[in-house]
Amino acid sequence: MKSRLFCNRSARERPTRTALARILLGIALVVPSSVAVAGDAPQWMHAVVNAPLPAHDEKTNAVLLYSETNVTVQSTDKIKTVVRRAYKILRPDGRDVGFAVVPFNSPSEKVNGLHGWCIPAQGKDYEVKDKDAIERSLPKVDGSELISDVRVKVIEIPASDPGNIVGYEYTIEEQPVLLQETWYFQGENPLREGHYSLQLPAGWEYKAAYLNHSEVKPTQTGSNQWQWTVTDEKGIREEQDMPPIHGVEGKMIVYLLPPGGVGSRGFANWKEMGSWYGNLTTGRRDATPDIKQKVAELTAGATNPLDKMRAIARFVQHDIRYVAIELGIGGFQPHPAADVFGHRYGDCKDKATLMAAMLHEIGVDSFYVVINSQRGSVTADMPANDGFNHVILAIKLPSGISEESLVATMQHQQLGKLLFFDPTNQLTPLGQIGGYLQENYGLLVTPVGGELVELPRLPVTMNTIRRTGNLTLDATGKLTGSVSEMRLGDRASSERWRLLHVTNNADRIKPIETLLAGSLSNFRILKASIVNLQQTDQPFGFNYSFEALNYAKNAGDLLLLRPRVLGVKADAILETPEPRLFPIEFDGPVQDTDTFEITFPEGYTVDDLPPPVDADFGFASYHSKTQVKGNVIGYTRTFEVKDLSVTVSKAADLKKFYRIIAGDERNTAVLKLSK
C-alpha cells in the first residue's frame, strides 16, 4: 500500500534511478533540451579520459570515473560546496548520467555555475552553460498534496552516447538547518576515484561516521582542512525486493562542531538527535479551547480510555486531510496543533502533533517516533543521521488496558507499555501498524533525549487472506462456483487503498478479475460484491462467483484437474543467472489460507491425487493437502511468512521454497470415467 508519507531527504543526494526517471519525465513534458556549444571540457575531465575503468561487468551502463566534493564551512550560517562528476557511458541505458540533476532547498540553498561537458570518443568537446539550465519543483508524490521549497536544477549534456565521457560541475551556497554533511560515495555506478575535502574555520572540529563501509582515514591538507579518498567502489545494482538503497549504500556522515557546541543546529548521537527534535516541537502540542471542545465531543459517548483513544484516532486519520507544507525548517518541524486543527490538514508530523495534543486532553501521554517508511533505511548499528522521512506516535497505555487487539506494543523500561500508531495511515486501526513499520527502527523522542528502538512484529494471523471456494465440475471440464475472501491487516489495507475512490462498480471488481486471470485462462464473473470497504476496523472481503470453461482437461476417459484453483504464491524472484547480493525483504508477516471443495461429476472416480506438501524453512512455511470424500475433492493450503528479511546465505533455501510451491500449484488430480 502506498501510504501518504512525505519523504524528507537530503537535498544534495543524487536521486535514485526511479526518482530520476520521474523528475526527467516531468521536465521533458514542458522544457526543451539544453543548448550545446563547442567548448573545451576542463582539465579535471581530460585527466581521466584514458584512465582505467573500475571493475564492472557487461551489464554496467556507466561508470563514475571521477568524483570530487569540496565543502567549505564559512560560519554556522554559510557552507559552500563545489561538486564535480565525470562519467563514461558504456551502454545505451547509461545515457541518464548525461542529465545533471541538482536538488536544492530554496531559498536556503542556491545553485550556481552549473556547467556540463561532453568529451566524445571522436571529435570536439561540447559544453552546456548555466544559462541553459532549468529549474523545476519536484514532481508531486502520488496520493499527496505537497507544497515544498525543494527544487531541482537540471542541464542535459549533449552526445550522451556509449563511449563518450560526460561531466558537470556546480556550486551550492547553503544556510544550513543542520550542521551535518553527508558524502554519498557509493551509488548505482561503479566509482573509480572519489574525493571529499572539508575546510573548517579556526576553532571548529568535526566527527566522521560511516554507514556500510569501513573507516576511511583522512589526510590533512592545510590548516583545519582534510581530504578523504576512496577508489574502486562497487556499483549497487538494484535487485527485486532488496533493502532500500539508503540502507545499503556506502556513505560518510560528517558532524560539524563549532566552538561551544552545535546548540540547536545539530547532533552527534541518537540521544542528542532526540533532544534536537524535541526542541523543534516545544509548545506545538498545546491544546486550544477549540481542540478541547472537539475532544469532549468525540469522547462524549465513550465509557473507557480505550474507546476515547479510538475516537480521537479515527478523527485524526479521516478528518485531517494530508497536505504537506514543507518550507524551510518545516521539513523537520511540525506545525502547531492549533493550526493543524483549524485548517483540518497537515502532513505526518502535523497529524501526530494534533493527535498527541488531543490524547493529552484525556490524560494519555504520547511521544514522537521519527522513522523511515522504508524498513531497512535505518538499522540498529547506524550512527545518528537524518535518514528518516516519517513521524508516528508511541502512546503510553494507561494502566488497566489489556485489549487483545492492541498488538503493536513494546514494554519500555522507563515509560511503560507503549502502543505504536501511524495517524497518517487512514486504513490501519488503532492497535496495529503496517508491515512497513514492523521490525523497523525509529527514534523515540522522550523528555530526556532520543532512543533508537525497534518496532514490534505483529502476529502472522493479523495479516491474512482466507479464501474459501465451493465449486462444481461438469463432464465437459467447466468449473462453476462461488468464492469468499476475508482479508486482515495490510492484505485488507492494500485493497481498500486501491478501491477507496473508485465509484464505478465495473472498476471495483478489477482486483477479482486480476486474481482470476492469474489462475484461469477462460472465465466469466457471474456475480461479485465487496464487504466492509469503509469499515477499517472490520475484515475486508470479496464475495464472487464465476465459471471457467475447459478448466479440467479431457484425455480420453480421464479428466485432469488442478485442485489449487486460485491464487499464486510461487515467485520467480531468484530465478536469475546472477547470484543474489542483498537480502530479500518481505512486506510484512503473512498467513494466507486457501480451501477449495470441488464436486466432480457422477460416473467419475479419483484415479490419482497430488501428494501432500510440508515445507518449513524457518523464515517461511507452506503446507498443502488434497483429499477426497465421496465425490468431492478438497484442497487446503497455508502459506506463511514469519521473518521479514531473508539473508543472502539463505537465498538458495528461498528459491527451493518457491520451487516447491510452484510444483504444488501445478499438480493435478486425475479423475477416471467408470465403465
C-alpha positions in Angstrom: 0.0 0.0 0.0 1.2 3.5 -0.8 0.7 5.4 2.4 0.6 9.2 2.2 4.1 9.9 3.5 6.3 12.9 2.9 9.9 11.9 2.3 12.4 14.5 3.6 15.7 13.5 2.1 19.0 15.4 2.0 18.9 17.9 -0.9 22.3 17.0 -2.3 21.7 13.3 -2.5 21.7 12.1 -6.1 18.2 10.8 -6.9 17.7 7.0 -7.4 17.1 5.8 -10.9 13.3 5.6 -10.2 13.2 9.1 -8.8 15.4 10.4 -11.6 13.1 9.0 -14.2 10.2 10.7 -12.6 12.0 14.0 -12.5 13.2 13.8 -16.1 9.7 12.8 -17.3 8.1 15.8 -15.6 10.8 18.1 -17.1 10.7 16.6 -20.6 7.0 17.3 -20.9 7.4 21.1 -20.5 11.0 22.1 -21.2 13.1 22.0 -24.4 16.5 20.3 -24.4 19.6 22.3 -23.3 21.5 24.2 -26.0 25.0 22.9 -26.6 28.0 24.8 -28.0 31.6 23.9 -28.8 33.7 24.4 -25.7 36.7 22.7 -24.2 36.0 20.4 -21.2 38.0 21.3 -18.1 41.4 19.7 -17.3 40.0 17.5 -14.5 37.8 15.8 -17.0 40.5 15.3 -19.7 42.8 13.9 -17.0 40.6 10.8 -16.8 39.9 10.2 -20.5 42.5 7.4 -20.7 42.1 6.3 -17.1 41.4 2.5 -16.5 37.8 1.8 -15.7 36.8 0.5 -12.3 35.8 -3.1 -12.0 32.4 -3.8 -13.7 30.5 -6.4 -15.7 28.9 -6.4 -19.1 25.6 -5.1 -17.7 27.1 -1.9 -16.3 25.5 1.1 -18.0 28.1 3.7 -16.9 31.0 4.2 -14.6 31.8 7.2 -12.5 35.5 7.9 -13.4 35.9 10.9 -11.1 34.0 12.4 -8.2 35.0 15.5 -6.2 33.1 17.2 -3.4 34.8 20.2 -1.7 33.0 21.6 1.4 34.0 24.9 2.9 32.3 25.9 6.1 32.4 29.6 6.5 30.2 30.0 9.5 27.2 28.4 11.2 25.1 30.2 8.7 27.0 29.6 5.5 28.5 26.5 3.8 29.8 26.4 0.3 30.1 23.1 -1.7 31.7 22.6 -5.1 30.8 19.3 -6.8 32.4 17.7 -9.9 31.5 14.4 -11.6 32.8 12.7 -14.7 31.1 9.5 -16.2 31.9 7.2 -19.0 28.9 5.8 -20.7 29.2 2.1 -21.6 25.7 1.1 -22.8 22.6 3.0 -24.2 20.8 2.7 -20.8 23.6 4.8 -19.3 22.5 7.9 -21.1 20.7 9.2 -18.0 24.1 10.2 -16.5 24.0 12.9 -19.2 21.4 14.7 -17.1 22.9 16.7 -14.3 20.1 16.9 -11.7 20.8 19.0 -8.6 18.1 19.1 -5.9 18.2 22.0 -3.5 16.1 23.8 -0.9 15.1 27.3 -1.9 15.7 29.9 -0.6 18.2 28.5 2.0 20.3 27.0 -0.9 21.4 28.4 -4.2 22.9 26.5 -7.1 25.5 28.5 -9.1 27.7 27.8 -12.0 26.1 24.6 -13.3 28.1 23.6 -16.3 28.2 20.3 -18.3 30.6 19.0 -20.9 30.9 16.0 -23.2 34.2 14.6 -24.4 33.3 12.4 -27.4 35.3 9.4 -28.4 35.9 11.3 -31.6 35.5 14.9 -32.4 35.5 18.2 -30.4 34.2 18.8 -26.9 30.7 20.1 -26.2 29.6 22.5 -23.4 26.3 23.4 -21.8 26.3 26.6 -19.7 24.5 27.6 -16.6 22.2 29.9 -18.6 20.8 26.9 -20.3 19.9 25.1 -17.1 16.2 24.9 -16.0 14.7 24.8 -12.5 11.6 22.8 -11.6 9.7 21.8 -8.5 9.9 18.2 -7.6 7.1 16.1 -9.1 4.1 15.5 -6.8 4.0 12.3 -4.9 1.0 10.1 -5.8 -1.8 10.5 -3.3 -0.5 13.7 -1.6 -0.7 17.4 -1.8 2.7 18.9 -1.4 3.9 22.5 -1.0 7.7 22.3 -0.8 10.7 24.5 -1.4 12.7 21.6 -2.7 13.5 22.2 -6.3 15.9 20.7 -8.9 18.2 22.4 -11.4 18.9 20.4 -14.5 21.0 20.5 -17.6 21.1 18.0 -20.4 24.6 17.2 -21.7 24.7 16.6 -25.4 26.1 13.5 -27.1 25.5 11.3 -24.1 26.2 8.2 -26.0 28.2 5.0 -25.3 31.9 5.5 -25.5 31.7 9.2 -24.6 32.6 10.9 -21.3 30.2 13.4 -19.8 30.7 15.5 -16.7 29.4 18.5 -14.8 30.3 21.0 -12.1 28.2 23.2 -9.8 28.4 25.2 -6.6 25.9 25.2 -3.8 25.8 28.0 -1.2 23.8 26.9 1.8 22.3 28.3 5.0 22.3 25.0 6.9 19.4 23.9 9.1 21.7 21.1 10.4 25.4 21.2 10.9 25.8 17.9 9.3 27.0 16.9 5.9 26.8 13.5 4.1 29.2 12.2 1.4 27.4 9.7 -0.8 30.4 8.0 -2.4 28.7 4.7 -3.4 25.8 4.5 -5.8 24.4 2.7 -8.8 27.5 3.2 -11.0 31.0 1.8 -10.1 33.3 4.5 -8.9 37.0 4.7 -10.0 38.1 7.6 -7.8 36.3 9.8 -5.3 37.5 12.7 -3.2 35.9 14.7 -0.4 37.5 17.7 1.2 36.5 19.7 4.3 37.7 23.2 5.2 36.6 24.4 8.7 37.0 27.8 10.3 39.5 28.2 13.1 38.4 26.5 16.3 35.9 24.2 14.6 36.2 20.4 14.8 34.4 17.5 13.1 33.4 14.0 13.7 33.1 11.4 10.9 31.0 8.2 10.9 30.5 5.6 8.2 27.5 3.6 7.0 28.0 0.3 5.2 31.7 1.0 4.8 34.9 0.6 6.7 36.5 3.8 8.1 38.5 5.9 5.6 41.4 7.8 7.1 41.7 11.5 6.0 44.8 13.4 5.0 45.3 16.8 6.5 45.9 19.1 3.5 46.1 22.5 5.2 45.1 24.4 8.3 41.9 22.8 9.6 41.5 21.2 6.2 41.2 17.4 5.4 40.6 15.2 2.4 39.2 11.7 2.1 39.7 9.4 -0.9 38.0 6.2 -2.0 38.8 4.1 -5.0 37.2 1.2 -6.9 33.9 1.3 -5.2 31.4 -1.3 -6.5 28.2 -0.1 -8.0 24.9 -1.1 -6.4 22.7 -2.9 -8.9 19.0 -2.9 -8.0 17.5 -6.3 -7.1 13.9 -7.0 -6.7 12.7 -6.8 -3.0 16.1 -5.7 -1.8 16.6 -3.3 1.2 16.2 0.4 0.3 19.3 1.9 -1.3 19.7 4.3 1.7 20.2 1.3 3.9 22.9 -0.4 1.9 24.9 2.4 0.2 28.4 3.4 1.5 28.5 6.9 2.8 30.2 9.1 5.3 28.4 11.4 7.8 30.3 14.5 8.9 29.2 16.2 12.1 30.3 19.8 12.1 31.2 21.0 15.6 31.7 24.8 16.2 33.3 26.2 19.4 30.8 25.9 22.2 28.8 23.1 20.6 26.1 22.8 17.9 23.3 24.2 20.0 20.0 23.9 18.1 21.8 23.2 14.8 22.7 19.5 15.1 23.5 16.3 17.0 26.2 13.7 17.2 24.3 10.7 18.6 20.7 9.4 18.8 20.2 10.8 22.3 21.2 14.3 21.1 19.0 13.9 18.0 16.0 13.2 20.2 16.7 16.4 22.1 17.2 18.3 18.9 13.9 17.2 17.6 12.2 17.6 20.9 13.3 21.3 20.9 11.7 21.7 17.5 8.4 20.6 18.9 8.3 22.6 22.1 4.9 24.2 22.5 3.5 22.7 19.3 1.2 20.2 21.2 -0.6 22.9 23.2 -4.4 22.4 23.0 -6.6 25.4 22.3 -10.2 25.7 23.6 -11.4 24.6 20.2 -9.3 21.4 20.4 -10.5 20.7 23.9 -14.1 21.2 22.9 -13.6 18.7 20.0 -12.1 16.2 22.2 -15.1 16.5 24.6 -17.5 15.9 21.6 -15.6 12.9 20.3 -15.3 11.2 23.6 -18.8 12.1 25.0 -20.2 8.6 24.4 -17.0 6.7 25.3 -17.1 4.7 28.6 -13.4 3.9 28.9 -10.0 5.3 28.0 -9.5 2.9 25.0 -12.8 4.0 23.4 -11.7 7.6 23.8 -8.4 6.9 22.2 -10.1 5.2 19.3 -12.4 8.1 18.7 -9.5 10.5 18.6 -7.5 8.2 16.3 -10.4 7.9 13.8 -10.8 11.7 13.7 -7.1 12.4 13.0 -6.9 9.6 10.5 -10.0 10.5 8.5 -10.9 14.2 9.2 -7.4 15.7 8.9 -6.5 15.8 5.2 -3.0 15.0 4.2 -1.3 18.2 2.9 2.4 18.7 3.3 3.7 22.3 3.5 7.4 21.8 3.8 9.1 25.2 3.7 12.5 25.9 5.4 12.6 24.2 8.8 9.1 22.9 8.1 10.8 19.9 6.5 11.5 18.8 10.1 9.3 20.9 12.4 5.6 20.2 12.8 3.1 23.0 12.6 1.3 23.8 15.9 -1.7 21.6 16.8 -3.9 24.7 16.7 -3.1 25.4 13.0 -3.5 21.7 12.0 -6.9 21.5 13.7 -8.0 24.9 12.4 -7.1 24.2 8.8 -8.0 20.5 9.0 -4.9 19.4 7.1 -1.3 18.6 7.8 1.5 16.1 7.0 2.6 13.1 9.0 4.3 15.1 11.8 1.4 17.5 11.9 -1.2 14.8 12.3 1.0 13.2 15.0 1.2 16.5 16.8 -2.5 17.1 16.8 -3.3 13.6 18.0 -0.7 14.0 20.8 -2.5 17.2 21.9 -5.9 15.6 21.8 -4.7 12.5 23.7 -3.2 14.7 26.4 -6.7 16.1 27.0 -7.9 12.7 28.0 -4.9 12.1 30.3 -2.9 10.0 27.9 0.7 10.8 27.2 2.4 10.1 23.8 5.8 10.5 22.2 7.0 11.2 18.7 8.7 8.4 16.8 10.7 9.6 13.9 11.1 6.8 11.4 11.7 5.9 7.7 8.7 4.4 5.9 11.1 2.0 4.1 12.2 -0.6 6.6 16.0 -1.0 6.4 16.8 2.6 5.7 17.9 2.9 9.3 19.5 0.0 11.1 20.5 -0.8 14.6 24.2 -0.2 14.1 23.9 3.1 12.2 25.3 6.3 13.7 22.9 9.1 14.2 21.7 10.7 10.9 18.6 12.3 9.4 17.7 9.3 7.3 14.1 9.5 8.4 11.1 10.6 6.3 8.0 9.9 8.5 6.7 10.6 12.0 4.3 8.4 14.1 3.3 8.2 17.7 4.2 5.9 20.7 1.2 6.1 23.0 1.7 5.4 26.7 -1.1 3.0 27.5 -3.0 3.8 30.7 -2.8 1.1 33.4 -5.6 -1.5 33.2 -5.8 -1.6 29.4 -5.2 -5.2 28.2 -7.2 -5.3 25.0 -6.1 -8.2 22.8 -6.5 -6.0 19.6 -3.6 -3.8 20.8 -0.8 -5.8 19.3 1.7 -3.0 18.1 3.2 -2.6 21.6 6.5 -2.7 23.4 7.4 -2.6 27.0 9.8 0.3 27.7 11.9 0.1 30.8 11.1 3.7 31.9 8.0 4.7 30.1 6.0 1.5 30.5 3.8 -0.1 27.8 3.9 1.8 24.5 1.5 1.4 21.6 2.8 2.5 18.2 0.3 4.1 15.9 0.5 5.9 12.5 -2.1 8.6 12.3 -1.3 9.2 8.6 -2.3 5.7 7.6 -6.1 6.1 7.5 -6.6 2.4 6.8 -4.9 0.7 9.7 -6.9 0.9 13.0 -5.5 1.8 16.4 -3.7 -1.2 17.8 -2.0 -2.2 14.6 0.8 -1.0 12.4 1.5 -1.7 8.7 4.3 -4.1 7.6 6.4 -1.1 6.6 6.8 -0.2 10.3 7.2 -3.7 11.7 10.7 -4.6 12.8 11.7 -1.1 11.6 14.0 1.2 13.6 12.7 4.6 14.7 13.9 7.4 17.0 11.7 7.5 20.1 11.7 11.2 21.3 11.4 11.4 25.1 11.9 14.3 27.5 15.4 13.1 28.2 16.5 12.7 24.6 16.3 10.2 21.8 16.5 6.4 21.7 16.6 4.2 18.7 14.0 1.4 19.2 12.8 -1.5 17.1 9.1 -1.6 16.5 7.3 -4.9 17.1 6.5 -7.6 14.5 2.8 -8.4 14.6 1.5 -12.0 14.6 1.1 -13.6 11.2 -2.6 -14.0 11.9 -3.0 -10.2 11.7 -2.1 -10.1 8.0 -4.0 -12.7 6.1 -6.2 -13.7 3.2 -8.6 -16.6 4.0 -10.1 -17.8 0.7 -12.8 -20.5 0.6 -14.4 -21.8 -2.6 -17.3 -24.2 -3.2 -17.1 -25.3 -6.8 -18.7 -27.8 -9.2 -17.1 -29.5 -12.1 -19.1 -31.0 -15.0 -18.1 -33.7 -17.5 -17.1 -31.1 -20.1 -14.5 -29.7 -17.8 -16.4 -26.5 -16.9 -15.9 -25.3 -13.3 -18.6 -23.2 -11.6 -19.0 -21.9 -8.1 -18.5 -19.2 -5.5 -15.6 -17.9 -3.5 -15.4 -15.9 -0.3 -12.3 -14.0 0.7 -11.7 -12.4 4.1 -8.7 -10.1 4.5 -7.0 -8.6 7.6 -4.0 -6.2 8.1 -2.1 -5.0 5.1 -3.9 -7.6 3.0 -7.1 -5.6 3.6 -5.5 -2.1 3.6 -3.9 -2.6 0.1 -7.3 -3.5 -1.4 -9.1 -0.7 0.4 -6.5 1.8 -0.8 -6.9 0.6 -4.4 -10.7 0.9 -4.2 -11.1 3.9 -1.9 -12.0 6.4 -4.6 -13.4 4.0 -7.2 -17.1 4.7 -7.8 -17.7 2.6 -10.9 -18.9 -0.9 -10.0 -17.2 -2.3 -13.0 -13.9 -1.0 -11.8 -14.4 -2.2 -8.3 -14.3 -5.8 -9.4 -11.0 -5.4 -11.3 -9.0 -6.9 -8.4 -11.2 -10.0 -8.7 -10.6 -10.1 -12.5 -6.9 -9.8 -12.0 -6.9 -12.7 -9.5 -8.9 -14.9 -11.7 -6.8 -14.0 -14.8 -3.7 -15.1 -13.0 -5.1 -18.6 -12.5 -7.7 -19.2 -15.1 -7.5 -19.0 -18.9 -11.2 -18.8 -19.8 -13.5 -17.4 -17.2 -16.6 -15.2 -16.6 -17.6 -13.5 -13.4 -21.2 -14.1 -12.6 -21.6 -12.0 -9.5 -19.3 -10.0 -7.2 -19.6 -7.9 -4.1 -17.3 -6.1 -1.6 -17.6 -6.4 2.2 -16.6 -3.7 4.7 -14.9 -1.3 2.3 -15.2 1.7 4.6 -15.2 -0.2 8.0 -11.5 -0.3 8.5 -11.8 -1.9 12.0 -13.6 -4.9 10.3 -12.2 -7.6 8.0 -12.4 -6.6 4.3 -13.8 -9.1 1.9 -14.7 -10.1 -1.6 -17.6 -12.5 -2.5 -17.9 -13.6 -6.1 -19.0 -16.4 -8.3 -17.6 -17.4 -11.7 -17.5 -20.1 -14.4 -14.4 -21.3 -16.2 -14.7 -23.3 -19.4 -12.3 -26.2 -20.0 -10.8 -25.9 -16.6 -10.3 -29.6 -16.4 -8.7 -31.2 -19.5 -10.2 -34.2 -21.2 -7.8 -37.0 -22.0 -9.9 -40.0 -23.3 -11.8 -41.2 -20.3 -9.8 -39.1 -17.9 -10.3 -35.6 -16.6 -7.1 -33.8 -15.4 -8.0 -31.3 -12.7 -5.8 -28.8 -10.7 -7.0 -28.7 -7.1 -5.4 -25.4 -6.5 -8.0 -23.3 -8.3 -7.0 -19.7 -7.5 -4.0 -17.7 -6.2 -0.3 -17.8 -6.9 2.2 -17.9 -4.1 5.3 -19.1 -6.0 7.7 -16.3 -7.0 10.5 -16.3 -9.6 12.4 -13.6 -7.9 15.5 -15.7 -7.5 15.4 -17.4 -10.9 18.2 -15.2 -12.3 21.6 -16.2 -13.5 23.3 -13.6 -11.3 24.0 -14.5 -7.6 21.9 -12.6 -5.1 23.9 -9.7 -3.4 21.3 -8.3 -1.0 18.8 -9.7 1.4 15.2 -10.3 0.3 12.7 -8.1 2.1 9.1 -9.1 2.7 6.3 -6.5 3.1 5.3 -8.0 6.4 4.4 -11.2 8.2 1.7 -13.2 6.4 -0.5 -16.2 6.9 -2.7 -16.9 3.9 -5.0 -19.9 3.6 -6.9 -21.5 0.7 -9.7 -24.0 1.0 -11.4 -25.3 -2.2 -14.0 -28.0 -2.4 -14.7 -29.3 -5.9 -17.7 -31.6 -6.5 -16.9 -33.7 -9.6 -19.4 -35.2 -12.0 -21.2 -38.5 -11.4 -19.6 -41.5 -13.2 -16.1 -40.4 -12.3 -13.8 -41.8 -9.6 -10.5 -40.4 -8.3 -7.6 -42.2 -10.0 -4.7 -40.1 -8.6 -4.2 -37.2 -6.2 -1.3 -34.9 -5.7 1.0 -35.7 -2.7 0.8 -33.5 0.4 3.4 -30.8 0.8 5.1 -29.8 4.1 7.9 -27.3 3.6 9.2 -25.3 6.6 12.4 -23.3 6.1 12.1 -21.2 9.3 11.6 -17.9 7.6 8.5 -19.2 5.8 6.4 -22.3 5.6 4.0 -23.9 3.1 1.6 -26.8 3.7 -0.9 -28.3 1.4 -3.1 -31.4 1.3 -5.6 -32.9 -1.3 -8.2 -35.3 -0.1 -11.3 -36.9 -1.5 -14.6 -37.6 0.3 -17.4 -39.1 -1.8 -17.5 -37.1 -5.0 -15.8 -34.1 -3.5 -12.1 -33.2 -3.8 -10.9 -31.0 -1.0 -7.7 -28.9 -1.3 -6.3 -26.9 1.6 -3.1 -25.0 1.9 -1.4 -22.5 4.3 1.3 -20.0 3.2 3.2 -18.3 6.0 5.9 -15.7 6.1 7.5 -15.5 9.5 10.7 -13.4 9.1 10.7 -10.1 7.3 14.1 -10.5 5.8 16.0 -13.4 4.3 19.8 -13.2 4.2 21.8 -13.9 1.1 23.1 -17.1 2.8 19.5 -18.4 2.8 18.6 -17.3 -0.7 19.1 -20.8 -2.1 16.6 -22.1 0.5 14.1 -19.4 -0.5 14.5 -20.4 -4.2 13.9 -24.0 -3.2 10.9 -22.9 -1.2 9.3 -21.1 -4.1 10.0 -24.0 -6.4 8.2 -26.4 -4.1 5.2 -24.1 -4.1 5.3 -23.8 -7.9 5.3 -27.6 -8.2 2.3 -27.9 -5.9 0.4 -25.2 -7.7 0.8 -27.1 -11.0 -0.1 -30.5 -9.6 -3.2 -32.2 -11.0 -5.7 -34.7 -9.7 -6.8 -37.4 -12.2 -10.5 -38.4 -12.5 -11.4 -41.6 -14.4 -14.7 -42.4 -16.0 -16.2 -45.5 -14.6 -17.1 -48.3 -17.0 
